[in-house]
């Protein structure tokens, strides 16, 4: 009887140990998060955590900014979540995607550096860097359309923060492009997009080159506004990002 009790106790302890281990193991995949705002409200966002993440090694980080169509207050019936457009679908097609990816949601239109959306997104990035083991020298910023414009704006406001940026089909302020001449840049656009966007993207690339930078630039022939599926579907983009590292 005494031996039986000992065996039962040992089994219970083992089961508890396994349960504790399972709870301590970090969640991977698309993880729902909530950011606490200064006014007491909460803003949901998503963090993609690579399947091999266990907290023992540093991972590079991408901050992704969605387009106007995924904005919380978008005036359309079929509003999609930010994870459903752009980098989210690209991640789902890549089981071994090795970037922790922060996906905030704009609560009003615009990702300009001075907006509440941008400040909240950067605060979410700060939180992720505290909660996960991340590589401070490999932090990247990218976005599409409205998010592409935000990528330019935030990078210009914080030129020392990101190892590289990848704005897609969203023009910036060419007059201030010199601020990011030292930030590795890869821009994307479809040549059938609106004239404003095509001209604006080319203007940013030209301004960077004039400032002495050597940006990469991809123009997809026959592609309209949705150049993000092709851009985020390019494996070379992620290889290029990993090659960019802050000193």
Backbone bond lengths (Angstrom), bond angles and torsions (degrees), N, CA, C in turn:
res aa  C-N    CA-C-N  psi(-1)  N-CA   C-N-CA  omega(-1)  CA-C   N-CA-C  phi
1 X - - - 1.472 - - 1.525 110.30 -
2 X 1.368 115.06 -43.46 1.461 119.84 -179.48 1.527 110.24 -61.94
3 X 1.326 116.13 -42.97 1.469 121.13 179.41 1.529 110.56 -63.25
4 X 1.318 116.72 -39.73 1.465 121.14 179.87 1.521 110.96 -62.18
5 X 1.344 114.70 -41.94 1.467 118.48 178.80 1.525 111.39 -64.33
6 X 1.329 115.63 -39.91 1.469 119.55 179.03 1.525 110.87 -62.50
7 X 1.336 115.59 -41.67 1.467 119.88 -179.19 1.533 110.50 -66.46
8 X 1.340 115.99 -40.51 1.457 119.42 178.49 1.524 111.12 -64.51
9 X 1.323 116.52 -40.98 1.469 120.97 179.35 1.517 110.49 -64.03
10 X 1.336 115.75 -42.34 1.465 120.23 179.63 1.520 110.48 -63.29
11 X 1.334 115.20 -41.19 1.469 119.16 179.05 1.519 111.59 -63.84
12 X 1.347 116.30 -40.00 1.454 120.98 179.75 1.523 110.85 -64.82
13 X 1.327 116.04 -42.74 1.469 120.08 178.79 1.521 111.02 -63.38
14 X 1.318 115.79 -40.17 1.470 119.81 179.52 1.519 110.88 -64.39
15 X 1.334 115.54 -41.58 1.465 120.32 179.43 1.518 111.12 -64.33
16 X 1.351 116.07 -41.30 1.455 120.24 178.15 1.522 111.17 -64.14
17 X 1.323 115.85 -38.49 1.467 120.54 179.59 1.524 111.05 -64.40
18 X 1.327 115.59 -42.47 1.463 120.24 178.47 1.526 110.18 -64.07
19 X 1.327 116.44 -42.11 1.460 120.84 179.66 1.513 111.43 -63.20
20 X 1.341 116.55 -42.82 1.459 120.45 178.99 1.511 110.63 -64.19
21 X 1.337 115.64 -39.86 1.468 120.42 179.72 1.517 110.86 -63.17
22 X 1.339 116.64 -39.96 1.462 121.21 -179.81 1.521 110.44 -65.98
23 X 1.359 116.34 -38.42 1.448 119.88 179.97 1.523 111.69 -69.64
24 X 1.339 116.66 -34.73 1.458 121.23 -177.92 1.522 112.06 -75.53
25 X 1.314 118.21 -21.29 1.450 121.25 -177.38 1.531 109.64 -69.15
26 X 1.340 117.93 128.33 1.474 120.18 -177.65 1.527 111.80 -62.26
27 X 1.328 115.71 143.23 1.456 120.05 175.16 1.516 108.79 -71.59
28 X 1.310 116.37 142.07 1.456 120.55 176.63 1.526 109.57 -120.64
29 X 1.328 115.83 173.55 1.456 119.83 -174.99 1.514 109.91 86.16
30 X 1.329 117.22 -156.38 1.466 121.87 -179.86 1.527 109.24 -84.70
31 X 1.311 115.73 111.60 1.463 121.92 -174.18 1.531 110.02 -107.75
32 X 1.330 116.75 127.18 1.468 121.51 178.07 1.527 110.15 -75.73
33 X 1.327 115.66 133.71 1.461 121.72 179.28 1.525 109.72 -131.11
34 X 1.328 116.46 164.20 1.459 121.51 175.08 1.526 109.11 -134.19
35 X 1.325 114.00 131.02 1.464 120.71 178.10 1.526 108.99 -99.33
36 X 1.326 116.82 130.44 1.458 120.85 179.12 1.524 109.70 -88.37
37 X 1.315 115.83 119.07 1.457 121.24 179.87 1.526 111.12 -84.46
38 X 1.315 115.69 163.64 1.459 120.91 -177.30 1.526 112.48 -62.24
39 X 1.341 116.99 -27.44 1.473 119.97 -178.87 1.524 113.12 -87.20
40 X 1.336 116.23 6.17 1.465 119.76 177.57 1.517 114.37 94.19
41 X 1.320 117.57 -11.31 1.467 120.65 177.70 1.527 110.09 -78.83
42 X 1.323 115.03 168.07 1.462 119.86 179.25 1.527 110.45 -122.58
43 X 1.312 115.68 143.34 1.462 121.81 178.34 1.516 108.84 -119.72
44 X 1.325 117.62 118.93 1.467 120.18 180.00 1.531 111.82 -73.56
45 X 1.301 115.57 148.24 1.456 121.93 172.05 1.511 108.39 -152.54
46 X 1.312 116.02 170.81 1.463 120.91 -177.78 1.517 109.92 -122.53
47 X 1.316 115.59 142.16 1.463 121.54 173.78 1.524 108.16 -122.58
48 X 1.318 115.80 123.53 1.460 118.69 173.50 1.513 107.73 -88.06
49 X 1.339 115.47 127.29 1.459 121.93 179.50 1.528 108.12 -116.31
50 X 1.340 118.21 120.49 1.473 121.21 -178.58 1.523 111.86 -54.98
51 X 1.321 116.00 147.75 1.469 120.54 -173.63 1.525 113.07 -62.74
52 X 1.318 118.22 -25.11 1.462 119.93 -179.12 1.515 113.78 -89.28
53 X 1.314 117.18 2.51 1.466 119.67 -176.26 1.536 111.14 -68.31
54 X 1.332 115.59 128.04 1.467 119.93 176.60 1.521 112.03 -137.87
55 X 1.323 116.16 9.44 1.456 119.80 177.09 1.514 115.24 82.69
56 X 1.322 117.39 7.57 1.466 119.55 -177.70 1.522 113.61 -99.04
57 X 1.333 117.27 -15.58 1.463 119.29 178.60 1.521 110.04 -138.18
58 X 1.325 115.67 157.17 1.457 120.89 -178.75 1.526 111.65 -76.68
59 X 1.341 115.33 142.14 1.464 121.68 177.23 1.525 109.92 -118.89
60 X 1.329 117.32 144.54 1.467 120.26 173.60 1.522 109.40 -69.67
61 X 1.328 116.05 158.21 1.468 120.60 -175.33 1.532 111.22 -129.00
62 X 1.316 116.60 137.07 1.464 122.84 173.87 1.524 108.66 -115.41
63 X 1.341 116.40 131.90 1.460 121.61 169.59 1.525 106.59 -103.01
64 X 1.336 116.36 118.36 1.468 122.06 -176.73 1.517 110.78 -107.81
65 X 1.336 115.81 130.99 1.458 122.24 178.50 1.530 109.66 -112.05
66 X 1.318 117.22 120.99 1.463 122.15 -176.09 1.530 111.70 -77.57
67 X 1.322 116.15 178.27 1.454 122.38 179.15 1.518 112.62 -92.56
68 X 1.336 115.67 -179.65 1.466 121.05 -176.06 1.524 112.35 -62.02
69 X 1.332 116.90 -32.81 1.455 120.49 -176.65 1.513 114.66 -64.81
70 X 1.324 117.61 -19.10 1.463 121.07 -177.88 1.529 112.17 -102.78
71 X 1.325 116.10 4.21 1.457 120.81 178.84 1.531 110.34 -62.20
72 X 1.296 116.79 143.54 1.466 121.96 -177.35 1.523 111.45 -54.58
73 X 1.340 117.30 -36.59 1.459 120.72 -176.00 1.528 112.55 -103.61
74 X 1.327 116.87 21.42 1.464 119.63 -179.69 1.532 110.50 -58.09
75 X 1.316 116.28 136.35 1.462 121.18 -176.28 1.532 110.56 -89.95
76 X 1.323 114.90 69.53 1.464 119.93 178.30 1.524 108.38 -153.86
77 X 1.321 115.96 154.61 1.457 120.18 -175.09 1.522 113.35 -75.67
78 X 1.340 116.64 -30.95 1.465 119.68 -174.02 1.530 112.09 -106.41
79 X 1.332 115.61 45.83 1.457 119.66 179.60 1.531 110.00 -61.18
80 X 1.319 115.41 128.18 1.468 119.92 179.07 1.523 110.34 -98.95
81 X 1.303 116.10 157.76 1.453 120.77 175.22 1.524 108.97 -76.01
82 X 1.335 118.00 151.35 1.466 121.20 -178.50 1.529 113.61 -55.22
83 X 1.319 117.27 -31.88 1.465 120.62 -178.12 1.523 112.15 -72.22
84 X 1.337 116.40 -14.02 1.464 120.62 -176.99 1.526 113.75 -88.67
85 X 1.325 116.89 -9.28 1.465 121.24 -175.97 1.526 109.59 -132.13
86 X 1.325 116.25 136.46 1.465 119.18 176.06 1.512 113.46 89.95
87 X 1.313 116.35 -119.77 1.459 119.87 -172.07 1.531 112.40 -74.91
88 X 1.334 117.51 -27.25 1.465 120.06 -179.66 1.516 113.19 -56.73
89 X 1.345 118.47 -55.28 1.463 120.39 177.85 1.531 112.80 -59.45
90 X 1.337 116.37 -34.11 1.469 119.85 178.88 1.526 110.78 -66.06
91 X 1.323 116.19 -39.32 1.465 120.34 177.97 1.522 110.52 -64.04
92 X 1.330 116.56 -42.42 1.464 121.23 -177.82 1.530 111.98 -61.98
93 X 1.323 116.72 -25.89 1.466 121.12 179.03 1.526 112.07 -85.38
94 X 1.336 116.21 -3.91 1.465 121.29 -177.00 1.523 110.16 -124.05
95 X 1.330 118.33 89.35 1.472 122.08 -176.72 1.524 113.51 -56.90
96 X 1.323 116.50 -25.69 1.459 119.95 -177.25 1.528 112.69 -105.60
97 X 1.321 117.16 25.63 1.460 121.05 179.46 1.520 109.35 -58.43
98 X 1.333 116.88 126.49 1.460 120.58 -169.11 1.525 115.00 -110.27
99 X 1.320 117.29 23.64 1.460 120.97 176.88 1.525 110.28 -113.32
100 X 1.319 117.39 130.08 1.459 119.53 165.35 1.520 104.80 -68.42
101 X 1.327 117.24 129.49 1.463 120.47 -173.10 1.524 110.64 -125.75
102 X 1.324 115.24 125.00 1.465 121.81 -178.16 1.530 108.40 -99.12
103 X 1.340 116.08 123.65 1.467 121.44 -175.46 1.531 109.25 -124.26
104 X 1.335 117.25 90.58 1.466 120.49 177.43 1.525 110.94 -82.25
105 X 1.323 115.89 172.28 1.468 120.25 175.72 1.526 109.82 -126.71
106 X 1.326 116.05 125.82 1.461 120.34 178.32 1.523 109.44 -67.41
107 X 1.333 116.12 138.74 1.462 120.58 -179.36 1.525 111.82 -100.50
108 X 1.311 115.52 -1.50 1.452 123.92 174.40 1.518 104.98 -156.71
109 X 1.310 118.92 175.23 1.454 120.05 -174.63 1.532 112.04 -81.02
110 X 1.325 115.14 137.74 1.453 121.54 175.35 1.514 114.37 106.53
111 X 1.350 114.67 137.21 1.458 121.90 176.39 1.527 110.92 -116.44
112 X 1.333 117.27 19.21 1.464 119.71 -179.29 1.520 110.95 -53.09
113 X 1.326 115.89 148.65 1.462 120.62 -174.09 1.523 114.29 -54.93
114 X 1.330 117.27 -28.75 1.466 120.76 -177.97 1.529 113.39 -89.64
115 X 1.326 117.06 -1.98 1.468 119.68 -177.29 1.524 111.83 -82.07
116 X 1.325 114.25 159.07 1.468 119.80 176.07 1.526 110.02 -62.87
117 X 1.330 116.90 -33.95 1.470 120.50 179.36 1.522 111.30 -59.70
118 X 1.325 116.09 -47.84 1.466 120.58 -177.73 1.528 110.98 -66.07
119 X 1.326 115.86 -44.17 1.470 119.59 -178.96 1.525 110.93 -63.63
120 X 1.331 115.66 -38.69 1.463 120.20 178.46 1.532 110.57 -67.19
121 X 1.341 116.65 -40.73 1.463 120.46 179.54 1.524 111.28 -62.28
122 X 1.321 116.55 -41.84 1.466 120.31 179.02 1.530 110.91 -68.42
123 X 1.332 116.64 -34.10 1.470 120.03 176.99 1.526 109.78 -67.01
124 X 1.332 117.11 -37.78 1.462 121.21 176.92 1.533 109.67 -63.76
125 X 1.330 115.83 -41.68 1.461 120.18 177.41 1.523 110.46 -61.39
126 X 1.319 116.64 -42.11 1.470 120.60 178.08 1.529 110.68 -60.03
127 X 1.324 116.03 -42.16 1.466 120.65 -179.57 1.527 110.72 -63.56
128 X 1.324 115.85 -44.19 1.469 120.04 179.82 1.522 110.39 -62.13
129 X 1.319 116.90 -38.30 1.464 119.76 178.74 1.525 112.29 -66.20
130 X 1.326 116.01 -24.92 1.465 119.86 177.66 1.526 111.10 -84.21
131 X 1.326 116.35 -36.77 1.461 120.24 -174.80 1.530 113.55 -82.02
132 X 1.323 116.20 -24.45 1.469 120.38 -177.62 1.527 110.29 -121.49
133 X 1.309 114.52 159.91 1.467 119.78 177.28 1.531 107.22 -84.30
134 X 1.318 116.35 101.99 1.452 121.52 -174.66 1.522 111.23 -118.71
135 X 1.316 114.71 161.97 1.460 121.71 -179.69 1.524 109.03 -94.41
136 X 1.321 117.38 108.57 1.461 121.81 -176.46 1.528 111.97 -64.51
137 X 1.313 116.95 -20.94 1.461 120.66 -178.68 1.519 112.75 -91.85
138 X 1.332 116.74 -5.29 1.465 121.01 179.44 1.528 109.74 -128.03
139 X 1.326 115.07 72.04 1.460 122.72 177.03 1.527 106.75 -116.56
140 X 1.325 117.08 128.77 1.461 121.11 -173.66 1.519 111.63 -125.80
141 X 1.332 115.54 150.72 1.459 121.57 -178.58 1.521 109.44 -125.58
142 X 1.325 116.62 131.02 1.457 120.91 178.71 1.519 109.66 -149.74
143 X 1.327 116.28 157.26 1.449 120.05 178.29 1.516 110.72 -169.64
144 X 1.326 115.96 163.03 1.463 120.82 -177.73 1.519 111.11 -119.91
145 X 1.317 116.46 141.28 1.463 123.71 177.64 1.534 110.12 53.89
146 X 1.321 119.11 -113.01 1.460 120.50 176.36 1.528 110.30 -55.03
147 X 1.324 115.36 -36.32 1.462 120.36 178.31 1.520 112.32 -72.96
148 X 1.344 116.75 -27.19 1.458 119.55 175.10 1.516 110.52 -67.88
149 X 1.336 115.41 -42.23 1.456 120.30 175.72 1.529 110.35 -61.73
150 X 1.331 115.68 -41.22 1.455 119.65 178.05 1.516 112.54 -65.04
151 X 1.323 116.48 -33.96 1.465 120.61 178.96 1.521 110.24 -61.06
152 X 1.340 116.17 -47.17 1.474 119.52 177.31 1.525 110.45 -60.02
153 X 1.341 116.28 -48.66 1.459 121.36 -174.77 1.523 112.83 -62.85
154 X 1.335 116.33 -47.57 1.467 119.84 -178.86 1.526 110.79 -66.62
155 X 1.328 116.63 -39.01 1.469 120.00 178.88 1.525 110.82 -62.51
156 X 1.328 116.49 -40.49 1.467 119.60 179.97 1.523 111.77 -68.10
157 X 1.322 116.39 -31.90 1.469 120.62 178.57 1.524 111.53 -78.03
158 X 1.338 116.24 -25.88 1.469 121.28 -178.34 1.537 109.48 -133.87
159 X 1.326 117.85 64.16 1.470 121.44 -173.75 1.522 115.02 -64.87
160 X 1.324 116.95 -16.50 1.471 119.78 -178.83 1.521 113.01 -99.47
161 X 1.323 116.77 1.99 1.470 119.18 -172.78 1.524 113.84 -87.14
162 X 1.318 117.71 -35.55 1.462 120.47 -172.37 1.529 112.74 -111.00
163 X 1.330 114.48 143.57 1.462 120.14 179.15 1.520 111.42 -75.84
164 X 1.341 116.88 -23.54 1.461 121.45 178.83 1.516 108.81 -168.17
165 X 1.347 116.09 158.52 1.455 121.08 176.56 1.527 109.69 -131.81
166 X 1.342 115.26 153.02 1.467 120.68 178.70 1.529 109.14 -138.15
167 X 1.340 117.52 83.62 1.468 120.88 177.59 1.524 111.29 -78.96
168 X 1.320 116.02 137.52 1.469 120.90 -177.96 1.528 109.62 -123.81
169 X 1.306 116.36 126.76 1.475 126.20 176.29 1.521 114.00 40.39
170 X 1.334 116.60 45.97 1.457 121.24 176.45 1.515 109.20 -149.38
171 X 1.322 119.48 109.49 1.466 122.36 -176.68 1.517 112.95 -71.42
172 X 1.325 115.11 161.98 1.457 121.31 178.16 1.511 110.87 -125.81
173 X 1.319 116.16 -163.35 1.468 122.28 -179.17 1.520 109.09 -95.22
174 X 1.334 116.14 99.96 1.461 120.84 -176.00 1.524 112.62 -62.10
175 X 1.327 117.02 -25.31 1.469 120.41 -177.96 1.520 112.05 -66.71
176 X 1.330 116.79 -22.77 1.468 119.78 -178.23 1.534 112.18 -113.67
177 X 1.322 116.13 16.78 1.470 120.66 -177.18 1.522 112.64 -61.33
178 X 1.322 116.61 -26.98 1.464 119.79 -178.04 1.533 111.96 -59.63
179 X 1.329 116.74 -23.86 1.465 120.40 -179.47 1.526 111.86 -61.73
180 X 1.332 116.96 -26.64 1.471 119.69 -177.22 1.531 111.41 -115.61
181 X 1.319 116.72 25.18 1.459 119.32 -178.92 1.526 112.41 -62.91
182 X 1.322 116.68 -21.81 1.467 120.27 179.97 1.527 113.14 -98.44
183 X 1.338 116.38 4.76 1.465 120.39 178.97 1.529 108.48 -98.90
184 X 1.327 118.50 115.85 1.465 120.73 177.63 1.532 110.68 -53.70
185 X 1.329 115.78 129.74 1.458 121.30 -173.45 1.524 111.63 -132.03
186 X 1.330 115.04 138.46 1.464 120.69 172.69 1.519 106.89 -132.27
187 X 1.335 115.66 112.12 1.451 120.79 179.99 1.516 112.20 -100.64
188 X 1.337 116.59 151.99 1.468 122.40 -179.25 1.526 109.71 -135.47
189 X 1.337 116.01 143.32 1.457 120.55 175.68 1.535 109.28 -161.34
190 X 1.314 116.45 155.38 1.467 120.81 174.03 1.521 108.75 -97.45
191 X 1.325 118.07 140.29 1.467 119.05 -175.53 1.531 112.98 -73.65
192 X 1.335 117.74 -7.76 1.456 121.42 176.71 1.533 111.86 -102.67
193 X 1.326 116.59 10.68 1.459 120.83 174.75 1.537 108.03 -69.90
194 X 1.318 117.26 176.22 1.461 119.81 -179.97 1.532 110.10 -61.73
195 X 1.321 115.90 151.82 1.469 120.55 -179.25 1.520 111.08 -58.38
196 X 1.333 116.29 -37.80 1.465 120.32 -179.94 1.518 111.57 -59.86
197 X 1.321 116.61 -42.86 1.465 120.28 -177.56 1.520 111.17 -74.87
198 X 1.329 117.16 -44.71 1.471 120.24 179.96 1.527 110.24 -61.05
199 X 1.334 116.10 -47.41 1.461 120.80 179.86 1.522 111.25 -65.92
200 X 1.329 115.79 -40.30 1.455 120.40 -179.22 1.520 113.00 -65.66
201 X 1.321 116.79 -42.04 1.469 120.12 177.79 1.524 110.60 -64.86
202 X 1.325 116.23 -45.21 1.472 120.10 179.18 1.524 110.32 -62.66
203 X 1.337 116.43 -37.82 1.458 120.46 178.43 1.514 112.27 -62.36
204 X 1.338 117.28 -38.25 1.463 120.97 177.74 1.522 110.87 -66.43
205 X 1.318 116.44 -43.51 1.468 120.30 -179.69 1.527 110.23 -64.63
206 X 1.332 116.34 -43.18 1.467 120.48 178.86 1.525 111.12 -62.11
207 X 1.337 116.03 -41.11 1.462 120.60 -179.49 1.525 111.13 -65.34
208 X 1.319 116.49 -38.61 1.464 120.22 177.83 1.531 110.61 -65.34
209 X 1.321 116.01 -43.16 1.467 119.80 179.02 1.522 110.70 -64.03
210 X 1.316 116.40 -38.76 1.460 120.65 178.38 1.523 110.81 -63.69
211 X 1.336 116.11 -31.60 1.467 121.54 -179.79 1.531 112.04 -80.21
212 X 1.346 115.82 -5.40 1.458 119.40 178.41 1.517 114.77 104.63
213 X 1.337 116.68 2.00 1.472 120.14 179.52 1.525 110.43 -82.81
214 X 1.328 114.78 167.31 1.459 120.83 177.53 1.533 109.98 -128.41
215 X 1.326 115.86 68.78 1.477 119.44 -177.75 1.520 112.10 -71.03
216 X 1.324 115.71 151.58 1.458 121.28 170.72 1.531 107.02 -88.54
217 X 1.317 116.11 148.75 1.459 119.05 -177.64 1.519 109.42 -148.98
218 X 1.324 115.85 124.47 1.458 121.72 -179.62 1.522 110.02 -119.16
219 X 1.331 115.94 123.75 1.460 122.55 176.56 1.524 107.78 -113.37
220 X 1.331 116.87 119.31 1.458 120.84 -178.12 1.530 110.01 -89.14
221 X 1.330 117.80 116.87 1.464 120.63 -179.65 1.530 112.12 -67.81
222 X 1.323 115.83 135.55 1.456 120.96 177.10 1.513 114.90 76.45
223 X 1.329 117.92 6.87 1.467 121.95 -177.68 1.523 109.98 -103.54
224 X 1.331 116.20 135.80 1.453 121.76 178.97 1.524 111.84 -86.04
225 X 1.335 115.33 -137.94 1.467 118.64 -174.78 1.528 112.61 -66.75
226 X 1.321 116.62 -34.60 1.467 118.46 -178.95 1.530 111.26 -79.45
227 X 1.319 114.13 79.51 1.468 119.65 172.61 1.524 109.90 -97.74
228 X 1.348 116.93 -3.10 1.461 119.59 -176.21 1.527 113.06 -73.87
229 X 1.329 117.94 -32.38 1.462 118.17 178.70 1.529 110.36 -61.49
230 X 1.334 116.09 -42.47 1.469 120.14 179.01 1.526 110.77 -68.99
231 X 1.335 116.26 -42.04 1.469 120.08 -177.77 1.524 111.81 -64.51
232 X 1.340 116.48 -51.99 1.464 119.31 -179.10 1.525 112.04 -73.20
233 X 1.330 116.21 -14.65 1.460 119.94 176.21 1.515 112.82 -86.67
234 X 1.328 116.62 2.34 1.460 122.47 -178.95 1.521 110.69 -91.91
235 X 1.312 117.73 109.03 1.465 120.97 179.95 1.520 111.64 -58.66
236 X 1.318 115.89 -31.72 1.456 120.56 -178.35 1.529 111.88 -61.35
237 X 1.338 116.76 -28.59 1.461 120.17 178.65 1.525 110.79 -59.76
238 X 1.317 116.69 -44.89 1.465 120.46 -176.89 1.532 111.46 -74.34
239 X 1.326 116.86 -33.01 1.468 120.41 174.44 1.523 109.40 -64.13
240 X 1.333 115.52 -43.54 1.464 120.70 179.51 1.528 110.48 -62.76
241 X 1.325 116.69 -42.75 1.462 119.16 179.01 1.522 111.35 -56.91
242 X 1.320 115.42 -47.61 1.467 119.42 -177.98 1.521 112.88 -63.17
243 X 1.319 116.31 -23.91 1.458 120.40 177.93 1.522 111.99 -75.99
244 X 1.338 116.08 -17.82 1.467 121.03 -179.54 1.534 108.25 -93.87
245 X 1.300 114.87 120.99 1.470 120.65 -177.14 1.522 109.69 -140.81
246 X 1.320 116.52 130.47 1.455 120.13 178.96 1.525 110.08 -68.50
247 X 1.294 116.11 144.44 1.473 121.54 -179.98 1.516 110.54 -79.86
